Amino acid sequence: MPTDMNDYFKKKKPSGNNNSGGNGGGKNFENPLNNMPKGLPTWLIIVGAIFLALFLLKPYTIINSGEVGIKVTTGKFQSEPLYPGLHFFIPVLQKVIPVNTRVRLITYTNDASPALGDRYKGFEGGLRKNKAIPVLDRRGLTVNIDLAVQYSLKAESAPATIAKWGSSWEEKIINSKVREVVRDVVGQYTAEQLPEMRNTIATAIQTKVTEKVDALPNKPVILSSVELRNIVLPPKIKEKIEEVQAAKQDVTIAEQEKEKAKQHAQKAAEIARGQAEKNRIEAQGEADKIRIEAEEQAKANTLISSSLTRELLELEQIKTQAKFNEALKVNTNAQIFLTPGGVVPNIWVDAKGRGQKAATVTAE
């Protein structure tokens, strides 16, 4: 400690005794610096003062992954963000605001079940639940639309975004655009049409919200997805739609039964036609067989007829006479009458029985 400081505290020390009772019995004043080592180097005191200032003023900050820092100097935002790592600033004159650039999620629903990020307030956890969006349909009936929107703050333009839109940029950029688009798209349809047009509506909402967000200067937000989760209809409309769906289902079942019966009838008709075609083919085949046999027989008769001559017939008659002569050797009582020309069958008469038998003997 410098000698001048020691002299100062010595002068302040009371001169009275500890045992003296005068002047209210005051206590001895002790110099608090007397306990410090004497002859402490000046440089060590300076280093200690610096460390004490660093501890108390903390002129540095650490930016984590998934964040960027915005350095503010005397109220003015720097245009370049601070990326993850250790950064220093001048206390009192400067400060660093960390901003979350991770993917965030806003759900619009009336479901009362707790969400993972309910323990966070506002947007701190990157999760936020809003009430379902009430929309008037084309006839003025109120329907509620459940949505889920995923997005993130663009790191490169984060300082300009916060400077322009403030800390409630999500409400101004995302929430307002989503509600505007949902009301415009859903309001074009009646409540009964919404379930049937669900895919068309979901695509239109996704496209239009993306267009509106991307149209902002510097594209401050990266929009990942806009998902249509549910369309909550008024109870009466829901009951009416269910009745219509049940009627359509009955009609569909009837149409299916009708189509099934039609297919069975077509199958039976095909079988009948096939059987008739089979019978026709078989009959045609049989007729063709008879015709072919008759034609062949006629050809044979024609050939036989053309080959017969008088001399051949006389020869055959002689052969026949020879056979009868052989038969008479066995049956001596028989009488045979031969007809000339061989046209009328020969008559065989049994002399014993007086019976007559007609016999035609043909040439072999």
C-alpha positions as CSV (number, residue, x, y, z in Angstrom):
1,M,0.0,0.0,0.0
2,P,1.4,3.4,-0.8
3,T,2.7,5.3,2.3
4,D,0.4,8.3,1.7
5,M,-2.6,6.0,2.2
6,N,-1.1,4.6,5.4
7,D,-0.5,8.0,6.7
8,Y,-4.1,8.9,5.9
9,F,-5.6,6.0,7.9
10,K,-3.1,6.7,10.8
11,K,-4.4,10.3,11.1
12,K,-8.0,9.0,11.2
13,K,-7.1,6.6,14.1
14,P,-8.6,7.9,17.5
15,S,-6.0,8.9,20.1
16,G,-8.1,7.8,23.1
17,N,-7.5,4.6,25.2
18,N,-9.7,1.5,24.9
19,N,-10.3,1.6,28.7
20,S,-11.2,5.3,29.0
21,G,-14.8,5.9,29.6
22,G,-14.8,9.4,28.3
23,N,-16.8,10.5,25.3
24,G,-19.0,7.4,25.3
25,G,-16.2,4.9,25.3
26,G,-15.5,4.8,21.5
27,K,-13.7,1.9,19.9
28,N,-10.3,2.0,18.2
29,F,-10.5,2.5,14.4
30,E,-8.4,-0.1,12.5
31,N,-7.0,0.4,9.0
32,P,-8.5,-2.3,6.8
33,L,-5.5,-2.2,4.5
34,N,-3.1,-3.0,7.3
35,N,-3.7,-6.7,6.8
36,M,-2.6,-6.6,3.1
37,P,0.9,-7.6,2.3
38,K,3.3,-4.6,2.3
39,G,5.3,-3.9,-0.9
40,L,2.7,-5.6,-3.3
41,P,3.7,-5.0,-6.9
42,T,1.8,-2.5,-8.8
43,W,1.4,-4.7,-11.9
44,L,-0.3,-7.4,-9.8
45,I,-2.8,-4.9,-8.5
46,I,-3.6,-3.8,-12.1
47,V,-4.1,-7.4,-13.2
48,G,-6.4,-8.1,-10.3
49,A,-8.4,-5.0,-11.1
50,I,-8.7,-6.2,-14.7
51,F,-9.9,-9.6,-13.6
52,L,-12.4,-8.0,-11.2
53,A,-13.7,-5.8,-14.1
54,L,-14.1,-8.8,-16.3
55,F,-16.0,-10.7,-13.7
56,L,-18.3,-7.8,-12.8
57,L,-18.8,-6.3,-16.3
58,K,-18.6,-9.5,-18.3
59,P,-17.6,-7.9,-21.7
60,Y,-18.0,-11.1,-23.7
61,T,-20.7,-13.6,-24.7
62,I,-21.0,-17.1,-26.2
63,I,-23.3,-17.7,-29.2
64,N,-24.5,-21.3,-29.3
65,S,-25.2,-23.4,-32.4
66,G,-28.7,-22.7,-33.8
67,E,-28.3,-19.0,-32.8
68,V,-26.9,-15.8,-34.2
69,G,-25.9,-12.7,-32.2
70,I,-26.9,-9.1,-33.0
71,K,-24.4,-6.5,-31.7
72,V,-25.9,-3.3,-30.7
73,T,-23.6,-0.2,-30.4
74,T,-25.2,2.8,-28.7
75,G,-28.6,1.6,-29.8
76,K,-27.6,0.9,-33.5
77,F,-27.8,-2.7,-34.9
78,Q,-24.8,-4.0,-36.8
79,S,-25.7,-5.4,-40.2
80,E,-23.5,-8.5,-39.9
81,P,-24.7,-11.2,-37.4
82,L,-22.4,-12.9,-34.9
83,Y,-22.2,-16.6,-35.6
84,P,-21.7,-19.4,-33.0
85,G,-18.5,-18.8,-30.8
86,L,-17.0,-16.4,-28.3
87,H,-17.4,-12.7,-29.0
88,F,-16.3,-9.6,-27.1
89,F,-18.0,-6.2,-26.8
90,I,-17.5,-2.9,-24.9
91,P,-19.7,-2.9,-21.8
92,V,-22.1,0.0,-21.3
93,L,-21.6,1.1,-25.0
94,Q,-22.3,-2.2,-26.6
95,K,-24.5,-5.3,-26.0
96,V,-25.1,-8.6,-27.9
97,I,-28.7,-10.0,-28.4
98,P,-28.8,-13.8,-29.1
99,V,-31.5,-14.7,-31.6
100,N,-32.8,-18.3,-32.2
101,T,-32.5,-19.5,-35.8
102,R,-33.6,-23.1,-35.2
103,V,-36.8,-24.5,-36.8
104,R,-39.9,-23.2,-35.0
105,L,-43.4,-24.6,-35.0
106,I,-46.8,-22.8,-34.5
107,T,-49.9,-25.0,-34.2
108,Y,-53.4,-23.6,-34.6
109,T,-55.7,-25.9,-32.7
110,N,-58.4,-26.0,-30.0
111,D,-57.0,-29.3,-28.6
112,A,-56.4,-28.8,-24.9
113,S,-53.7,-31.5,-24.6
114,P,-50.3,-30.1,-23.4
115,A,-47.5,-29.6,-25.9
116,L,-43.9,-30.3,-25.4
117,G,-43.0,-26.6,-25.3
118,D,-45.8,-25.4,-23.0
119,R,-43.3,-24.8,-20.2
120,Y,-41.8,-22.0,-22.4
121,K,-43.3,-18.6,-22.6
122,G,-43.9,-17.0,-26.0
123,F,-41.5,-18.3,-28.6
124,E,-38.5,-19.2,-26.3
125,G,-38.8,-22.9,-26.9
126,G,-39.5,-22.6,-30.6
127,L,-43.0,-24.2,-30.1
128,R,-46.2,-22.2,-29.8
129,K,-49.8,-23.2,-29.7
130,N,-52.5,-20.8,-31.0
131,K,-56.3,-21.3,-31.1
132,A,-57.7,-22.8,-34.3
133,I,-58.4,-20.2,-37.0
134,P,-62.1,-19.4,-37.2
135,V,-63.2,-18.8,-40.8
136,L,-66.6,-18.0,-42.4
137,D,-67.5,-20.2,-45.3
138,R,-69.2,-18.9,-48.5
139,R,-72.6,-18.9,-46.8
140,G,-71.4,-17.3,-43.6
141,L,-71.1,-20.4,-41.4
142,T,-68.1,-20.6,-39.0
143,V,-65.6,-23.4,-39.4
144,N,-62.4,-23.9,-37.5
145,I,-59.1,-24.7,-39.3
146,D,-56.3,-26.6,-37.6
147,L,-52.8,-25.9,-39.0
148,A,-49.2,-26.5,-38.3
149,V,-46.5,-24.1,-39.6
150,Q,-42.8,-24.8,-39.6
151,Y,-40.4,-21.9,-40.2
152,S,-37.0,-20.5,-39.2
153,L,-35.4,-17.0,-39.0
154,K,-32.9,-16.4,-41.8
155,A,-29.5,-16.0,-40.1
156,E,-27.9,-13.7,-42.7
157,S,-30.6,-11.1,-42.4
158,A,-31.5,-11.6,-38.7
159,P,-30.2,-8.1,-37.6
160,A,-32.2,-6.3,-40.3
161,T,-35.3,-8.4,-39.5
162,I,-35.2,-7.7,-35.8
163,A,-34.4,-4.0,-36.5
164,K,-37.5,-3.7,-38.7
165,W,-40.0,-6.1,-37.2
166,G,-38.9,-6.2,-33.6
167,S,-38.9,-9.2,-31.2
168,S,-42.5,-10.1,-32.2
169,W,-41.6,-10.7,-35.8
170,E,-43.3,-14.2,-35.8
171,E,-46.6,-12.6,-35.0
172,K,-46.2,-10.0,-37.7
173,I,-44.8,-12.1,-40.5
174,I,-46.1,-15.7,-39.9
175,N,-49.2,-15.5,-37.9
176,S,-50.8,-12.6,-39.7
177,K,-50.0,-14.1,-43.2
178,V,-51.3,-17.5,-42.3
179,R,-54.6,-16.2,-40.9
180,E,-55.1,-14.0,-44.0
181,V,-54.5,-16.7,-46.5
182,V,-56.6,-19.3,-44.6
183,R,-59.6,-16.9,-44.5
184,D,-59.2,-16.1,-48.3
185,V,-58.9,-19.7,-49.4
186,V,-61.5,-21.4,-47.1
187,G,-64.0,-18.6,-47.7
188,Q,-64.4,-19.6,-51.3
189,Y,-66.2,-22.9,-50.4
190,T,-69.3,-24.0,-48.5
191,A,-68.9,-26.0,-45.3
192,E,-70.2,-29.1,-47.1
193,Q,-67.6,-28.8,-49.8
194,L,-64.6,-28.5,-47.4
195,P,-64.1,-32.2,-46.7
196,E,-64.2,-33.1,-50.4
197,M,-61.8,-30.2,-51.3
198,R,-59.4,-30.9,-48.5
199,N,-56.4,-31.6,-50.7
200,T,-57.0,-28.7,-52.9
201,I,-57.4,-26.3,-50.0
202,A,-54.2,-27.6,-48.3
203,T,-52.2,-27.1,-51.5
204,A,-53.6,-23.6,-52.0
205,I,-52.8,-22.5,-48.4
206,Q,-49.3,-23.9,-48.6
207,T,-48.7,-22.1,-52.0
208,K,-50.1,-18.7,-51.0
209,V,-48.5,-18.5,-47.6
210,T,-45.1,-19.3,-49.2
211,E,-45.7,-16.6,-51.8
212,K,-46.6,-14.0,-49.3
213,V,-43.6,-14.7,-47.0
214,D,-41.1,-14.9,-49.8
215,A,-42.4,-11.6,-51.2
216,L,-41.1,-9.8,-48.2
217,P,-37.8,-7.8,-48.7
218,N,-34.7,-9.9,-48.1
219,K,-36.9,-13.0,-47.4
220,P,-36.4,-12.7,-43.6
221,V,-38.0,-16.1,-42.9
222,I,-37.5,-19.6,-44.3
223,L,-40.8,-21.4,-44.5
224,S,-40.5,-25.2,-44.3
225,S,-44.1,-26.4,-44.4
226,V,-47.8,-25.4,-43.9
227,E,-49.8,-28.5,-43.0
228,L,-53.6,-28.6,-42.9
229,R,-54.4,-30.9,-40.0
230,N,-58.1,-30.7,-39.5
231,I,-61.3,-29.0,-40.6
232,V,-63.8,-28.7,-37.7
233,L,-67.3,-28.2,-39.0
234,P,-70.4,-27.1,-37.1
235,P,-72.3,-30.1,-35.6
236,K,-75.4,-29.7,-37.8
237,I,-73.3,-29.5,-40.9
238,K,-71.2,-32.5,-39.8
239,E,-74.4,-34.6,-39.2
240,K,-75.8,-33.6,-42.6
241,I,-72.5,-34.6,-44.3
242,E,-72.5,-37.9,-42.5
243,E,-76.1,-38.6,-43.7
244,V,-75.2,-37.7,-47.2
245,Q,-72.1,-39.9,-47.0
246,A,-74.2,-42.8,-45.7
247,A,-76.7,-42.4,-48.6
248,K,-73.8,-42.3,-51.1
249,Q,-72.4,-45.4,-49.5
250,D,-75.8,-47.2,-49.9
251,V,-76.0,-46.1,-53.5
252,T,-72.4,-47.3,-54.0
253,I,-73.3,-50.7,-52.5
254,A,-76.4,-51.0,-54.7
255,E,-74.3,-50.1,-57.8
256,Q,-71.8,-52.7,-56.8
257,E,-74.5,-55.4,-56.4
258,K,-76.0,-54.3,-59.8
259,E,-72.6,-54.5,-61.5
260,K,-72.0,-57.9,-59.8
261,A,-75.4,-59.3,-61.1
262,K,-74.6,-57.9,-64.6
263,Q,-71.3,-59.6,-64.6
264,H,-72.9,-62.9,-63.5
265,A,-75.5,-62.5,-66.3
266,Q,-72.8,-61.8,-68.9
267,K,-70.9,-64.8,-67.7
268,A,-74.0,-67.1,-68.0
269,A,-74.6,-65.6,-71.5
270,E,-71.1,-66.3,-72.5
271,I,-71.4,-69.9,-71.3
272,A,-74.7,-70.4,-73.2
273,R,-73.2,-68.9,-76.3
274,G,-70.2,-71.2,-76.0
275,Q,-72.4,-74.3,-75.5
276,A,-74.5,-73.3,-78.5
277,E,-71.4,-72.8,-80.6
278,K,-70.1,-76.1,-79.5
279,N,-73.4,-77.9,-80.4
280,R,-73.5,-76.1,-83.7
281,I,-69.9,-77.2,-84.5
282,E,-70.7,-80.8,-83.4
283,A,-73.9,-80.9,-85.6
284,Q,-72.0,-79.3,-88.5
285,G,-69.3,-81.9,-88.1
286,E,-71.8,-84.8,-88.1
287,A,-73.6,-83.4,-91.1
288,D,-70.3,-82.9,-92.9
289,K,-69.4,-86.5,-92.0
290,I,-72.7,-87.9,-93.4
291,R,-72.4,-85.7,-96.5
292,I,-68.8,-86.9,-97.1
293,E,-69.8,-90.6,-96.6
294,A,-72.7,-90.1,-99.0
295,E,-70.5,-88.5,-101.5
296,E,-67.9,-91.2,-101.2
297,Q,-70.6,-93.9,-101.5
298,A,-72.1,-92.2,-104.6
299,K,-68.6,-92.0,-106.1
300,A,-68.2,-95.8,-105.3
301,N,-71.6,-96.6,-106.9
302,T,-70.7,-94.5,-109.9
303,L,-67.5,-96.4,-110.3
304,I,-69.2,-99.8,-109.9
305,S,-72.0,-98.8,-112.3
306,S,-69.5,-97.7,-114.9
307,S,-67.5,-100.9,-114.6
308,L,-70.5,-103.3,-115.1
309,T,-70.9,-104.8,-118.6
310,R,-73.2,-107.5,-119.9
311,E,-70.4,-109.9,-120.3
312,L,-69.4,-109.3,-116.7
313,L,-73.0,-109.9,-115.4
314,E,-73.2,-113.1,-117.4
315,L,-69.9,-114.2,-115.9
316,E,-71.2,-113.4,-112.4
317,Q,-74.4,-115.4,-113.2
318,I,-72.3,-118.4,-114.1
319,K,-70.4,-118.1,-110.9
320,T,-73.6,-117.9,-109.0
321,Q,-75.0,-121.0,-110.8
322,A,-71.8,-122.8,-109.8
323,K,-72.4,-122.0,-106.1
324,F,-76.0,-123.2,-106.3
325,N,-74.8,-126.4,-107.9
326,E,-72.5,-126.9,-105.0
327,A,-75.4,-126.3,-102.5
328,L,-77.6,-128.9,-104.3
329,K,-75.0,-131.5,-103.6
330,V,-75.8,-131.0,-99.9
331,N,-79.6,-130.4,-100.1
332,T,-80.8,-132.7,-102.9
333,N,-84.5,-131.9,-102.3
334,A,-84.1,-128.2,-103.0
335,Q,-85.5,-126.6,-106.2
336,I,-84.0,-123.4,-107.6
337,F,-85.5,-121.1,-110.1
338,L,-83.1,-118.8,-111.9
339,T,-84.2,-115.5,-113.3
340,P,-82.4,-114.4,-116.4
341,G,-80.4,-111.3,-116.2
342,G,-79.9,-111.5,-112.4
343,V,-82.3,-108.6,-111.8
344,V,-84.9,-110.5,-109.7
345,P,-83.5,-112.6,-106.8
346,N,-83.3,-116.3,-107.3
347,I,-86.0,-118.4,-105.6
348,W,-84.9,-121.3,-103.4
349,V,-87.7,-123.8,-102.8
350,D,-87.3,-126.6,-100.1
351,A,-89.1,-129.6,-101.5
352,K,-89.7,-131.2,-98.1
353,G,-91.2,-128.2,-96.3
354,R,-92.8,-126.6,-99.4
355,G,-91.4,-123.3,-98.2
356,Q,-89.9,-120.7,-100.3
357,K,-86.8,-118.6,-99.5
358,A,-85.7,-115.7,-101.5
359,A,-82.0,-115.5,-101.9
360,T,-79.7,-113.2,-103.8
361,V,-76.4,-114.5,-104.6
362,T,-73.9,-111.9,-105.5
363,A,-70.5,-112.2,-107.0
364,E,-67.6,-112.2,-104.6
